[in-house]
Amino acid sequence: MPYQFSCTGGSCQFMIRSSSADEVRRLVRAHMRMTHGGRIDRVDIERGMERIEPA
Ligand SMILES: [Zn+2]
């Protein structure tokens, strides 16, 4: 089942979707570091990550 994460940082439109939860976590952390110059707590990643029902 795919996972999705939408960044909530201000007007940021970043959204990642992957079948791998680990990949989503990795890319979200990379995004936070490169785009927002900071980091995100693990709990905030878990909270923001949604499971997408297959069509
Ligand atoms: Zn962002």
mmCIF file of the protein (N, C-alpha, C, O) and its ligand, coordinates in Angstrom:
data_MODEL
# 
_entry.id   MODEL 
# 
loop_
_entity.id 
_entity.type 
_entity.pdbx_number_of_molecules 
1 polymer     1 
2 non-polymer 1 
# 
_entity_poly.entity_id                      1 
_entity_poly.type                           'polypeptide(L)' 
_entity_poly.nstd_linkage                   no 
_entity_poly.nstd_monomer                   no 
_entity_poly.pdbx_seq_one_letter_code       MPYQFSCTGGSCQFMIRSSSADEVRRLVRAHMRMTHGGRIDRVDIERGMERIEPA 
_entity_poly.pdbx_seq_one_letter_code_can   MPYQFSCTGGSCQFMIRSSSADEVRRLVRAHMRMTHGGRIDRVDIERGMERIEPA 
_entity_poly.pdbx_strand_id                 A 
# 
loop_
_entity_poly_seq.entity_id 
_entity_poly_seq.num 
_entity_poly_seq.mon_id 
_entity_poly_seq.hetero 
1 1  MET n 
1 2  PRO n 
1 3  TYR n 
1 4  GLN n 
1 5  PHE n 
1 6  SER n 
1 7  CYS n 
1 8  THR n 
1 9  GLY n 
1 10 GLY n 
1 11 SER n 
1 12 CYS n 
1 13 GLN n 
1 14 PHE n 
1 15 MET n 
1 16 ILE n 
1 17 ARG n 
1 18 SER n 
1 19 SER n 
1 20 SER n 
1 21 ALA n 
1 22 ASP n 
1 23 GLU n 
1 24 VAL n 
1 25 ARG n 
1 26 ARG n 
1 27 LEU n 
1 28 VAL n 
1 29 ARG n 
1 30 ALA n 
1 31 HIS n 
1 32 MET n 
1 33 ARG n 
1 34 MET n 
1 35 THR n 
1 36 HIS n 
1 37 GLY n 
1 38 GLY n 
1 39 ARG n 
1 40 ILE n 
1 41 ASP n 
1 42 ARG n 
1 43 VAL n 
1 44 ASP n 
1 45 ILE n 
1 46 GLU n 
1 47 ARG n 
1 48 GLY n 
1 49 MET n 
1 50 GLU n 
1 51 ARG n 
1 52 ILE n 
1 53 GLU n 
1 54 PRO n 
1 55 ALA n 
# 
loop_
_struct_asym.id 
_struct_asym.entity_id 
A 1 
B 2 
# 
loop_
_chem_comp.id 
_chem_comp.type 
_chem_comp.mon_nstd_flag 
ALA 'L-peptide linking' y 
ARG 'L-peptide linking' y 
ASP 'L-peptide linking' y 
CYS 'L-peptide linking' y 
GLN 'L-peptide linking' y 
GLU 'L-peptide linking' y 
GLY 'peptide linking'   y 
HIS 'L-peptide linking' y 
ILE 'L-peptide linking' y 
LEU 'L-peptide linking' y 
MET 'L-peptide linking' y 
PHE 'L-peptide linking' y 
PRO 'L-peptide linking' y 
SER 'L-peptide linking' y 
THR 'L-peptide linking' y 
TYR 'L-peptide linking' y 
VAL 'L-peptide linking' y 
ZN  non-polymer         . 
# 
_pdbx_entity_nonpoly.entity_id   2 
_pdbx_entity_nonpoly.name        ? 
_pdbx_entity_nonpoly.comp_id     ZN 
# 
_pdbx_nonpoly_scheme.asym_id         B 
_pdbx_nonpoly_scheme.entity_id       2 
_pdbx_nonpoly_scheme.mon_id          ZN 
_pdbx_nonpoly_scheme.ndb_seq_num     1 
_pdbx_nonpoly_scheme.pdb_seq_num     101 
_pdbx_nonpoly_scheme.auth_seq_num    101 
_pdbx_nonpoly_scheme.pdb_mon_id      ZN 
_pdbx_nonpoly_scheme.auth_mon_id     ZN 
_pdbx_nonpoly_scheme.pdb_strand_id   A 
_pdbx_nonpoly_scheme.pdb_ins_code    . 
# 
loop_
_atom_site.group_PDB 
_atom_site.id 
_atom_site.type_symbol 
_atom_site.label_atom_id 
_atom_site.label_alt_id 
_atom_site.label_comp_id 
_atom_site.label_asym_id 
_atom_site.label_entity_id 
_atom_site.label_seq_id 
_atom_site.pdbx_PDB_ins_code 
_atom_site.Cartn_x 
_atom_site.Cartn_y 
_atom_site.Cartn_z 
_atom_site.occupancy 
_atom_site.B_iso_or_equiv 
_atom_site.pdbx_formal_charge 
_atom_site.auth_seq_id 
_atom_site.auth_comp_id 
_atom_site.auth_asym_id 
_atom_site.auth_atom_id 
_atom_site.pdbx_PDB_model_num 
ATOM   1   N  N  . MET A 1 1  ? 0.844  -1.197 0.000  1.00 0.00 ? 1   MET A N  1 
ATOM   2   C  CA . MET A 1 1  ? 0.000  0.000  0.000  1.00 0.00 ? 1   MET A CA 1 
ATOM   3   C  C  . MET A 1 1  ? 0.881  1.250  0.000  1.00 0.00 ? 1   MET A C  1 
ATOM   4   O  O  . MET A 1 1  ? 1.770  1.379  0.842  1.00 0.00 ? 1   MET A O  1 
ATOM   5   N  N  . PRO A 1 2  ? 0.645  2.160  -0.927 1.00 0.00 ? 2   PRO A N  1 
ATOM   6   C  CA . PRO A 1 2  ? 1.512  3.347  -1.019 1.00 0.00 ? 2   PRO A CA 1 
ATOM   7   C  C  . PRO A 1 2  ? 1.359  4.267  0.190  1.00 0.00 ? 2   PRO A C  1 
ATOM   8   O  O  . PRO A 1 2  ? 0.330  4.293  0.866  1.00 0.00 ? 2   PRO A O  1 
ATOM   9   N  N  . TYR A 1 3  ? 2.428  5.015  0.427  1.00 0.00 ? 3   TYR A N  1 
ATOM   10  C  CA . TYR A 1 3  ? 2.432  6.005  1.487  1.00 0.00 ? 3   TYR A CA 1 
ATOM   11  C  C  . TYR A 1 3  ? 2.597  7.381  0.870  1.00 0.00 ? 3   TYR A C  1 
ATOM   12  O  O  . TYR A 1 3  ? 3.216  7.527  -0.184 1.00 0.00 ? 3   TYR A O  1 
ATOM   13  N  N  . GLN A 1 4  ? 2.043  8.390  1.526  1.00 0.00 ? 4   GLN A N  1 
ATOM   14  C  CA . GLN A 1 4  ? 2.128  9.752  1.032  1.00 0.00 ? 4   GLN A CA 1 
ATOM   15  C  C  . GLN A 1 4  ? 2.427  10.689 2.186  1.00 0.00 ? 4   GLN A C  1 
ATOM   16  O  O  . GLN A 1 4  ? 1.967  10.497 3.312  1.00 0.00 ? 4   GLN A O  1 
ATOM   17  N  N  . PHE A 1 5  ? 3.218  11.715 1.869  1.00 0.00 ? 5   PHE A N  1 
ATOM   18  C  CA . PHE A 1 5  ? 3.487  12.740 2.878  1.00 0.00 ? 5   PHE A CA 1 
ATOM   19  C  C  . PHE A 1 5  ? 3.424  14.101 2.207  1.00 0.00 ? 5   PHE A C  1 
ATOM   20  O  O  . PHE A 1 5  ? 4.058  14.323 1.176  1.00 0.00 ? 5   PHE A O  1 
ATOM   21  N  N  . SER A 1 6  ? 2.654  15.015 2.797  1.00 0.00 ? 6   SER A N  1 
ATOM   22  C  CA . SER A 1 6  ? 2.577  16.380 2.295  1.00 0.00 ? 6   SER A CA 1 
ATOM   23  C  C  . SER A 1 6  ? 3.236  17.303 3.304  1.00 0.00 ? 6   SER A C  1 
ATOM   24  O  O  . SER A 1 6  ? 2.906  17.278 4.490  1.00 0.00 ? 6   SER A O  1 
ATOM   25  N  N  . CYS A 1 7  ? 4.178  18.124 2.826  1.00 0.00 ? 7   CYS A N  1 
ATOM   26  C  CA . CYS A 1 7  ? 4.866  19.057 3.688  1.00 0.00 ? 7   CYS A CA 1 
ATOM   27  C  C  . CYS A 1 7  ? 3.893  20.143 4.146  1.00 0.00 ? 7   CYS A C  1 
ATOM   28  O  O  . CYS A 1 7  ? 3.082  20.637 3.363  1.00 0.00 ? 7   CYS A O  1 
ATOM   29  N  N  . THR A 1 8  ? 3.987  20.498 5.406  1.00 0.00 ? 8   THR A N  1 
ATOM   30  C  CA . THR A 1 8  ? 3.086  21.517 5.955  1.00 0.00 ? 8   THR A CA 1 
ATOM   31  C  C  . THR A 1 8  ? 3.835  22.814 6.237  1.00 0.00 ? 8   THR A C  1 
ATOM   32  O  O  . THR A 1 8  ? 3.310  23.698 6.914  1.00 0.00 ? 8   THR A O  1 
ATOM   33  N  N  . GLY A 1 9  ? 5.060  22.935 5.724  1.00 0.00 ? 9   GLY A N  1 
ATOM   34  C  CA . GLY A 1 9  ? 5.865  24.119 6.001  1.00 0.00 ? 9   GLY A CA 1 
ATOM   35  C  C  . GLY A 1 9  ? 5.427  25.315 5.180  1.00 0.00 ? 9   GLY A C  1 
ATOM   36  O  O  . GLY A 1 9  ? 5.807  25.438 4.015  1.00 0.00 ? 9   GLY A O  1 
ATOM   37  N  N  . GLY A 1 10 ? 4.638  26.194 5.763  1.00 0.00 ? 10  GLY A N  1 
ATOM   38  C  CA . GLY A 1 10 ? 4.214  27.413 5.100  1.00 0.00 ? 10  GLY A CA 1 
ATOM   39  C  C  . GLY A 1 10 ? 3.491  27.140 3.798  1.00 0.00 ? 10  GLY A C  1 
ATOM   40  O  O  . GLY A 1 10 ? 2.515  26.390 3.768  1.00 0.00 ? 10  GLY A O  1 
ATOM   41  N  N  . SER A 1 11 ? 3.979  27.759 2.700  1.00 0.00 ? 11  SER A N  1 
ATOM   42  C  CA . SER A 1 11 ? 3.324  27.606 1.407  1.00 0.00 ? 11  SER A CA 1 
ATOM   43  C  C  . SER A 1 11 ? 3.969  26.493 0.598  1.00 0.00 ? 11  SER A C  1 
ATOM   44  O  O  . SER A 1 11 ? 3.740  26.386 -0.607 1.00 0.00 ? 11  SER A O  1 
ATOM   45  N  N  . CYS A 1 12 ? 4.774  25.665 1.252  1.00 0.00 ? 12  CYS A N  1 
ATOM   46  C  CA . CYS A 1 12 ? 5.485  24.586 0.567  1.00 0.00 ? 12  CYS A CA 1 
ATOM   47  C  C  . CYS A 1 12 ? 4.495  23.606 -0.050 1.00 0.00 ? 12  CYS A C  1 
ATOM   48  O  O  . CYS A 1 12 ? 3.535  23.185 0.594  1.00 0.00 ? 12  CYS A O  1 
ATOM   49  N  N  . GLN A 1 13 ? 4.745  23.248 -1.312 1.00 0.00 ? 13  GLN A N  1 
ATOM   50  C  CA . GLN A 1 13 ? 3.852  22.344 -2.032 1.00 0.00 ? 13  GLN A CA 1 
ATOM   51  C  C  . GLN A 1 13 ? 4.428  20.938 -2.170 1.00 0.00 ? 13  GLN A C  1 
ATOM   52  O  O  . GLN A 1 13 ? 3.903  20.106 -2.911 1.00 0.00 ? 13  GLN A O  1 
ATOM   53  N  N  . PHE A 1 14 ? 5.511  20.689 -1.448 1.00 0.00 ? 14  PHE A N  1 
ATOM   54  C  CA . PHE A 1 14 ? 6.176  19.391 -1.558 1.00 0.00 ? 14  PHE A CA 1 
ATOM   55  C  C  . PHE A 1 14 ? 5.249  18.249 -1.153 1.00 0.00 ? 14  PHE A C  1 
ATOM   56  O  O  . PHE A 1 14 ? 4.582  18.298 -0.119 1.00 0.00 ? 14  PHE A O  1 
ATOM   57  N  N  . MET A 1 15 ? 5.229  17.211 -2.007 1.00 0.00 ? 15  MET A N  1 
ATOM   58  C  CA . MET A 1 15 ? 4.470  16.017 -1.686 1.00 0.00 ? 15  MET A CA 1 
ATOM   59  C  C  . MET A 1 15 ? 5.209  14.815 -2.238 1.00 0.00 ? 15  MET A C  1 
ATOM   60  O  O  . MET A 1 15 ? 5.654  14.814 -3.386 1.00 0.00 ? 15  MET A O  1 
ATOM   61  N  N  . ILE A 1 16 ? 5.333  13.799 -1.413 1.00 0.00 ? 16  ILE A N  1 
ATOM   62  C  CA . ILE A 1 16 ? 6.026  12.595 -1.841 1.00 0.00 ? 16  ILE A CA 1 
ATOM   63  C  C  . ILE A 1 16 ? 5.097  11.392 -1.677 1.00 0.00 ? 16  ILE A C  1 
ATOM   64  O  O  . ILE A 1 16 ? 4.339  11.290 -0.712 1.00 0.00 ? 16  ILE A O  1 
ATOM   65  N  N  . ARG A 1 17 ? 5.181  10.498 -2.639 1.00 0.00 ? 17  ARG A N  1 
ATOM   66  C  CA . ARG A 1 17 ? 4.387  9.271  -2.551 1.00 0.00 ? 17  ARG A CA 1 
ATOM   67  C  C  . ARG A 1 17 ? 5.268  8.109  -2.979 1.00 0.00 ? 17  ARG A C  1 
ATOM   68  O  O  . ARG A 1 17 ? 5.957  8.183  -3.997 1.00 0.00 ? 17  ARG A O  1 
ATOM   69  N  N  . SER A 1 18 ? 5.243  7.054  -2.210 1.00 0.00 ? 18  SER A N  1 
ATOM   70  C  CA . SER A 1 18 ? 6.062  5.885  -2.509 1.00 0.00 ? 18  SER A CA 1 
ATOM   71  C  C  . SER A 1 18 ? 5.419  4.651  -1.908 1.00 0.00 ? 18  SER A C  1 
ATOM   72  O  O  . SER A 1 18 ? 4.647  4.740  -0.953 1.00 0.00 ? 18  SER A O  1 
ATOM   73  N  N  . SER A 1 19 ? 5.742  3.503  -2.473 1.00 0.00 ? 19  SER A N  1 
ATOM   74  C  CA . SER A 1 19 ? 5.251  2.248  -1.903 1.00 0.00 ? 19  SER A CA 1 
ATOM   75  C  C  . SER A 1 19 ? 6.068  1.850  -0.690 1.00 0.00 ? 19  SER A C  1 
ATOM   76  O  O  . SER A 1 19 ? 5.695  0.939  0.048  1.00 0.00 ? 19  SER A O  1 
ATOM   77  N  N  . SER A 1 20 ? 7.194  2.540  -0.483 1.00 0.00 ? 20  SER A N  1 
ATOM   78  C  CA . SER A 1 20 ? 8.080  2.229  0.638  1.00 0.00 ? 20  SER A CA 1 
ATOM   79  C  C  . SER A 1 20 ? 8.010  3.309  1.709  1.00 0.00 ? 20  SER A C  1 
ATOM   80  O  O  . SER A 1 20 ? 8.332  4.468  1.447  1.00 0.00 ? 20  SER A O  1 
ATOM   81  N  N  . ALA A 1 21 ? 7.592  2.935  2.908  1.00 0.00 ? 21  ALA A N  1 
ATOM   82  C  CA . ALA A 1 21 ? 7.530  3.904  4.010  1.00 0.00 ? 21  ALA A CA 1 
ATOM   83  C  C  . ALA A 1 21 ? 8.929  4.418  4.328  1.00 0.00 ? 21  ALA A C  1 
ATOM   84  O  O  . ALA A 1 21 ? 9.099  5.598  4.637  1.00 0.00 ? 21  ALA A O  1 
ATOM   85  N  N  . ASP A 1 22 ? 9.930  3.549  4.255  1.00 0.00 ? 22  ASP A N  1 
ATOM   86  C  CA . ASP A 1 22 ? 11.297 3.974  4.543  1.00 0.00 ? 22  ASP A CA 1 
ATOM   87  C  C  . ASP A 1 22 ? 11.767 5.027  3.554  1.00 0.00 ? 22  ASP A C  1 
ATOM   88  O  O  . ASP A 1 22 ? 12.453 5.977  3.931  1.00 0.00 ? 22  ASP A O  1 
ATOM   89  N  N  . GLU A 1 23 ? 11.395 4.859  2.275  1.00 0.00 ? 23  GLU A N  1 
ATOM   90  C  CA . GLU A 1 23 ? 11.801 5.823  1.272  1.00 0.00 ? 23  GLU A CA 1 
ATOM   91  C  C  . GLU A 1 23 ? 11.116 7.168  1.522  1.00 0.00 ? 23  GLU A C  1 
ATOM   92  O  O  . GLU A 1 23 ? 11.736 8.221  1.374  1.00 0.00 ? 23  GLU A O  1 
ATOM   93  N  N  . VAL A 1 24 ? 9.850  7.129  1.897  1.00 0.00 ? 24  VAL A N  1 
ATOM   94  C  CA . VAL A 1 24 ? 9.139  8.371  2.215  1.00 0.00 ? 24  VAL A CA 1 
ATOM   95  C  C  . VAL A 1 24 ? 9.851  9.093  3.347  1.00 0.00 ? 24  VAL A C  1 
ATOM   96  O  O  . VAL A 1 24 ? 10.104 10.294 3.257  1.00 0.00 ? 24  VAL A O  1 
ATOM   97  N  N  . ARG A 1 25 ? 10.177 8.368  4.415  1.00 0.00 ? 25  ARG A N  1 
ATOM   98  C  CA . ARG A 1 25 ? 10.868 8.982  5.561  1.00 0.00 ? 25  ARG A CA 1 
ATOM   99  C  C  . ARG A 1 25 ? 12.186 9.608  5.132  1.00 0.00 ? 25  ARG A C  1 
ATOM   100 O  O  . ARG A 1 25 ? 12.513 10.725 5.532  1.00 0.00 ? 25  ARG A O  1 
ATOM   101 N  N  . ARG A 1 26 ? 12.946 8.871  4.306  1.00 0.00 ? 26  ARG A N  1 
ATOM   102 C  CA . ARG A 1 26 ? 14.259 9.359  3.880  1.00 0.00 ? 26  ARG A CA 1 
ATOM   103 C  C  . ARG A 1 26 ? 14.119 10.633 3.038  1.00 0.00 ? 26  ARG A C  1 
ATOM   104 O  O  . ARG A 1 26 ? 14.859 11.596 3.234  1.00 0.00 ? 26  ARG A O  1 
ATOM   105 N  N  . LEU A 1 27 ? 13.174 10.629 2.111  1.00 0.00 ? 27  LEU A N  1 
ATOM   106 C  CA . LEU A 1 27 ? 13.002 11.777 1.227  1.00 0.00 ? 27  LEU A CA 1 
ATOM   107 C  C  . LEU A 1 27 ? 12.427 12.975 1.964  1.00 0.00 ? 27  LEU A C  1 
ATOM   108 O  O  . LEU A 1 27 ? 12.753 14.118 1.645  1.00 0.00 ? 27  LEU A O  1 
ATOM   109 N  N  . VAL A 1 28 ? 11.574 12.720 2.948  1.00 0.00 ? 28  VAL A N  1 
ATOM   110 C  CA . VAL A 1 28 ? 11.035 13.828 3.745  1.00 0.00 ? 28  VAL A CA 1 
ATOM   111 C  C  . VAL A 1 28 ? 12.155 14.493 4.525  1.00 0.00 ? 28  VAL A C  1 
ATOM   112 O  O  . VAL A 1 28 ? 12.233 15.720 4.583  1.00 0.00 ? 28  VAL A O  1 
ATOM   113 N  N  . ARG A 1 29 ? 13.034 13.678 5.132  1.00 0.00 ? 29  ARG A N  1 
ATOM   114 C  CA . ARG A 1 29 ? 14.150 14.256 5.886  1.00 0.00 ? 29  ARG A CA 1 
ATOM   115 C  C  . ARG A 1 29 ? 15.068 15.054 4.966  1.00 0.00 ? 29  ARG A C  1 
ATOM   116 O  O  . ARG A 1 29 ? 15.535 16.131 5.337  1.00 0.00 ? 29  ARG A O  1 
ATOM   117 N  N  . ALA A 1 30 ? 15.330 14.531 3.765  1.00 0.00 ? 30  ALA A N  1 
ATOM   118 C  CA . ALA A 1 30 ? 16.180 15.231 2.802  1.00 0.00 ? 30  ALA A CA 1 
ATOM   119 C  C  . ALA A 1 30 ? 15.530 16.549 2.385  1.00 0.00 ? 30  ALA A C  1 
ATOM   120 O  O  . ALA A 1 30 ? 16.208 17.569 2.254  1.00 0.00 ? 30  ALA A O  1 
ATOM   121 N  N  . HIS A 1 31 ? 14.222 16.522 2.178  1.00 0.00 ? 31  HIS A N  1 
ATOM   122 C  CA . HIS A 1 31 ? 13.493 17.737 1.803  1.00 0.00 ? 31  HIS A CA 1 
ATOM   123 C  C  . HIS A 1 31 ? 13.581 18.788 2.902  1.00 0.00 ? 31  HIS A C  1 
ATOM   124 O  O  . HIS A 1 31 ? 13.836 19.960 2.627  1.00 0.00 ? 31  HIS A O  1 
ATOM   125 N  N  . MET A 1 32 ? 13.371 18.371 4.137  1.00 0.00 ? 32  MET A N  1 
ATOM   126 C  CA . MET A 1 32 ? 13.415 19.317 5.256  1.00 0.00 ? 32  MET A CA 1 
ATOM   127 C  C  . MET A 1 32 ? 14.789 19.966 5.355  1.00 0.00 ? 32  MET A C  1 
ATOM   128 O  O  . MET A 1 32 ? 14.917 21.160 5.626  1.00 0.00 ? 32  MET A O  1 
ATOM   129 N  N  . ARG A 1 33 ? 15.818 19.143 5.127  1.00 0.00 ? 33  ARG A N  1 
ATOM   130 C  CA . ARG A 1 33 ? 17.185 19.646 5.252  1.00 0.00 ? 33  ARG A CA 1 
ATOM   131 C  C  . ARG A 1 33 ? 17.505 20.616 4.123  1.00 0.00 ? 33  ARG A C  1 
ATOM   132 O  O  . ARG A 1 33 ? 18.061 21.688 4.357  1.00 0.00 ? 33  ARG A O  1 
ATOM   133 N  N  . MET A 1 34 ? 17.150 20.234 2.892  1.00 0.00 ? 34  MET A N  1 
ATOM   134 C  CA . MET A 1 34 ? 17.562 21.023 1.728  1.00 0.00 ? 34  MET A CA 1 
ATOM   135 C  C  . MET A 1 34 ? 16.674 22.235 1.489  1.00 0.00 ? 34  MET A C  1 
ATOM   136 O  O  . MET A 1 34 ? 17.165 23.295 1.103  1.00 0.00 ? 34  MET A O  1 
ATOM   137 N  N  . THR A 1 35 ? 15.371 22.090 1.713  1.00 0.00 ? 35  THR A N  1 
ATOM   138 C  CA . THR A 1 35 ? 14.439 23.171 1.394  1.00 0.00 ? 35  THR A CA 1 
ATOM   139 C  C  . THR A 1 35 ? 14.208 24.093 2.590  1.00 0.00 ? 35  THR A C  1 
ATOM   140 O  O  . THR A 1 35 ? 14.097 25.309 2.432  1.00 0.00 ? 35  THR A O  1 
ATOM   141 N  N  . HIS A 1 36 ? 14.138 23.511 3.783  1.00 0.00 ? 36  HIS A N  1 
ATOM   142 C  CA . HIS A 1 36 ? 13.801 24.313 4.953  1.00 0.00 ? 36  HIS A CA 1 
ATOM   143 C  C  . HIS A 1 36 ? 14.993 24.518 5.880  1.00 0.00 ? 36  HIS A C  1 
ATOM   144 O  O  . HIS A 1 36 ? 14.892 25.220 6.886  1.00 0.00 ? 36  HIS A O  1 
ATOM   145 N  N  . GLY A 1 37 ? 16.122 23.902 5.536  1.00 0.00 ? 37  GLY A N  1 
ATOM   146 C  CA . GLY A 1 37 ? 17.326 24.103 6.332  1.00 0.00 ? 37  GLY A CA 1 
ATOM   147 C  C  . GLY A 1 37 ? 17.188 23.628 7.766  1.00 0.00 ? 37  GLY A C  1 
ATOM   148 O  O  . GLY A 1 37 ? 17.844 24.147 8.669  1.00 0.00 ? 37  GLY A O  1 
ATOM   149 N  N  . GLY A 1 38 ? 16.340 22.649 7.967  1.00 0.00 ? 38  GLY A N  1 
ATOM   150 C  CA . GLY A 1 38 ? 16.146 22.132 9.317  1.00 0.00 ? 38  GLY A CA 1 
ATOM   151 C  C  . GLY A 1 38 ? 15.885 20.640 9.294  1.00 0.00 ? 38  GLY A C  1 
ATOM   152 O  O  . GLY A 1 38 ? 16.169 19.961 8.307  1.00 0.00 ? 38  GLY A O  1 
ATOM   153 N  N  . ARG A 1 39 ? 15.350 20.144 10.376 1.00 0.00 ? 39  ARG A N  1 
ATOM   154 C  CA . ARG A 1 39 ? 15.029 18.737 10.428 1.00 0.00 ? 39  ARG A CA 1 
ATOM   155 C  C  . ARG A 1 39 ? 13.630 18.549 11.005 1.00 0.00 ? 39  ARG A C  1 
ATOM   156 O  O  . ARG A 1 39 ? 13.022 19.471 11.550 1.00 0.00 ? 39  ARG A O  1 
ATOM   157 N  N  . ILE A 1 40 ? 13.146 17.316 10.861 1.00 0.00 ? 40  ILE A N  1 
ATOM   158 C  CA . ILE A 1 40 ? 11.787 17.033 11.315 1.00 0.00 ? 40  ILE A CA 1 
ATOM   159 C  C  . ILE A 1 40 ? 11.848 15.876 12.295 1.00 0.00 ? 40  ILE A C  1 
ATOM   160 O  O  . ILE A 1 40 ? 12.608 14.925 12.112 1.00 0.00 ? 40  ILE A O  1 
ATOM   161 N  N  . ASP A 1 41 ? 11.049 15.969 13.322 1.00 0.00 ? 41  ASP A N  1 
ATOM   162 C  CA . ASP A 1 41 ? 10.999 14.897 14.306 1.00 0.00 ? 41  ASP A CA 1 
ATOM   163 C  C  . ASP A 1 41 ? 10.359 13.657 13.699 1.00 0.00 ? 41  ASP A C  1 
ATOM   164 O  O  . ASP A 1 41 ? 9.467  13.741 12.855 1.00 0.00 ? 41  ASP A O  1 
ATOM   165 N  N  . ARG A 1 42 ? 10.837 12.514 14.149 1.00 0.00 ? 42  ARG A N  1 
ATOM   166 C  CA . ARG A 1 42 ? 10.310 11.254 13.659 1.00 0.00 ? 42  ARG A CA 1 
ATOM   167 C  C  . ARG A 1 42 ? 8.793  11.165 13.863 1.00 0.00 ? 42  ARG A C  1 
ATOM   168 O  O  . ARG A 1 42 ? 8.068  10.675 12.996 1.00 0.00 ? 42  ARG A O  1 
ATOM   169 N  N  . VAL A 1 43 ? 8.331  11.640 15.006 1.00 0.00 ? 43  VAL A N  1 
ATOM   170 C  CA . VAL A 1 43 ? 6.889  11.567 15.288 1.00 0.00 ? 43  VAL A CA 1 
ATOM   171 C  C  . VAL A 1 43 ? 6.095  12.408 14.298 1.00 0.00 ? 43  VAL A C  1 
ATOM   172 O  O  . VAL A 1 43 ? 4.972  12.061 13.934 1.00 0.00 ? 43  VAL A O  1 
ATOM   173 N  N  . ASP A 1 44 ? 6.696  13.532 13.860 1.00 0.00 ? 44  ASP A N  1 
ATOM   174 C  CA . ASP A 1 44 ? 5.996  14.385 12.905 1.00 0.00 ? 44  ASP A CA 1 
ATOM   175 C  C  . ASP A 1 44 ? 5.944  13.738 11.529 1.00 0.00 ? 44  ASP A C  1 
ATOM   176 O  O  . ASP A 1 44 ? 4.981  13.931 10.787 1.00 0.00 ? 44  ASP A O  1 
ATOM   177 N  N  . ILE A 1 45 ? 6.963  12.979 11.189 1.00 0.00 ? 45  ILE A N  1 
ATOM   178 C  CA . ILE A 1 45 ? 6.914  12.226 9.937  1.00 0.00 ? 45  ILE A CA 1 
ATOM   179 C  C  . ILE A 1 45 ? 5.807  11.183 10.014 1.00 0.00 ? 45  ILE A C  1 
ATOM   180 O  O  . ILE A 1 45 ? 4.983  11.064 9.107  1.00 0.00 ? 45  ILE A O  1 
ATOM   181 N  N  . GLU A 1 46 ? 5.799  10.430 11.108 1.00 0.00 ? 46  GLU A N  1 
ATOM   182 C  CA . GLU A 1 46 ? 4.788  9.378  11.252 1.00 0.00 ? 46  GLU A CA 1 
ATOM   183 C  C  . GLU A 1 46 ? 3.378  9.977  11.236 1.00 0.00 ? 46  GLU A C  1 
ATOM   184 O  O  . GLU A 1 46 ? 2.451  9.408  10.660 1.00 0.00 ? 46  GLU A O  1 
ATOM   185 N  N  . ARG A 1 47 ? 3.243  11.129 11.878 1.00 0.00 ? 47  ARG A N  1 
ATOM   186 C  CA . ARG A 1 47 ? 1.927  11.767 11.964 1.00 0.00 ? 47  ARG A CA 1 
ATOM   187 C  C  . ARG A 1 47 ? 1.470  12.273 10.599 1.00 0.00 ? 47  ARG A C  1 
ATOM   188 O  O  . ARG A 1 47 ? 0.286  12.212 10.269 1.00 0.00 ? 47  ARG A O  1 
ATOM   189 N  N  . GLY A 1 48 ? 2.419  12.772 9.812  1.00 0.00 ? 48  GLY A N  1 
ATOM   190 C  CA . GLY A 1 48 ? 2.056  13.355 8.525  1.00 0.00 ? 48  GLY A CA 1 
ATOM   191 C  C  . GLY A 1 48 ? 1.934  12.342 7.412  1.00 0.00 ? 48  GLY A C  1 
ATOM   192 O  O  . GLY A 1 48 ? 1.433  12.654 6.331  1.00 0.00 ? 48  GLY A O  1 
ATOM   193 N  N  . MET A 1 49 ? 2.390  11.126 7.671  1.00 0.00 ? 49  MET A N  1 
ATOM   194 C  CA . MET A 1 49 ? 2.385  10.109 6.624  1.00 0.00 ? 49  MET A CA 1 
ATOM   195 C  C  . MET A 1 49 ? 1.015  9.447  6.540  1.00 0.00 ? 49  MET A C  1 
ATOM   196 O  O  . MET A 1 49 ? 0.466  8.980  7.538  1.00 0.00 ? 49  MET A O  1 
ATOM   197 N  N  . GLU A 1 50 ? 0.476  9.419  5.312  1.00 0.00 ? 50  GLU A N  1 
ATOM   198 C  CA . GLU A 1 50 ? -0.825 8.829  5.100  1.00 0.00 ? 50  GLU A CA 1 
ATOM   199 C  C  . GLU A 1 50 ? -0.684 7.590  4.233  1.00 0.00 ? 50  GLU A C  1 
ATOM   200 O  O  . GLU A 1 50 ? 0.182  7.516  3.362  1.00 0.00 ? 50  GLU A O  1 
ATOM   201 N  N  . ARG A 1 51 ? -1.539 6.632  4.485  1.00 0.00 ? 51  ARG A N  1 
ATOM   202 C  CA . ARG A 1 51 ? -1.615 5.461  3.628  1.00 0.00 ? 51  ARG A CA 1 
ATOM   203 C  C  . ARG A 1 51 ? -2.672 5.703  2.569  1.00 0.00 ? 51  ARG A C  1 
ATOM   204 O  O  . ARG A 1 51 ? -3.793 6.122  2.859  1.00 0.00 ? 51  ARG A O  1 
ATOM   205 N  N  . ILE A 1 52 ? -2.281 5.426  1.328  1.00 0.00 ? 52  ILE A N  1 
ATOM   206 C  CA . ILE A 1 52 ? -3.190 5.655  0.213  1.00 0.00 ? 52  ILE A CA 1 
ATOM   207 C  C  . ILE A 1 52 ? -3.849 4.329  -0.171 1.00 0.00 ? 52  ILE A C  1 
ATOM   208 O  O  . ILE A 1 52 ? -3.170 3.340  -0.447 1.00 0.00 ? 52  ILE A O  1 
ATOM   209 N  N  . GLU A 1 53 ? -5.152 4.329  -0.182 1.00 0.00 ? 53  GLU A N  1 
ATOM   210 C  CA . GLU A 1 53 ? -5.874 3.123  -0.599 1.00 0.00 ? 53  GLU A CA 1 
ATOM   211 C  C  . GLU A 1 53 ? -5.665 2.902  -2.089 1.00 0.00 ? 53  GLU A C  1 
ATOM   212 O  O  . GLU A 1 53 ? -5.743 3.842  -2.880 1.00 0.00 ? 53  GLU A O  1 
ATOM   213 N  N  . PRO A 1 54 ? -5.399 1.659  -2.469 1.00 0.00 ? 54  PRO A N  1 
ATOM   214 C  CA . PRO A 1 54 ? -5.274 1.364  -3.908 1.00 0.00 ? 54  PRO A CA 1 
ATOM   215 C  C  . PRO A 1 54 ? -6.580 1.677  -4.617 1.00 0.00 ? 54  PRO A C  1 
ATOM   216 O  O  . PRO A 1 54 ? -7.670 1.450  -4.093 1.00 0.00 ? 54  PRO A O  1 
ATOM   217 N  N  . ALA A 1 55 ? -6.435 2.207  -5.827 1.00 0.00 ? 55  ALA A N  1 
ATOM   218 C  CA . ALA A 1 55 ? -7.645 2.584  -6.591 1.00 0.00 ? 55  ALA A CA 1 
ATOM   219 C  C  . ALA A 1 55 ? -8.478 1.344  -6.920 1.00 0.00 ? 55  ALA A C  1 
ATOM   220 O  O  . ALA A 1 55 ? -9.527 1.456  -7.555 1.00 0.00 ? 55  ALA A O  1 
HETATM 221 ZN ZN . ZN  B 2 .  ? 8.538  21.647 2.546  1.00 0.00 2 101 ZN  A ZN 1 
# 
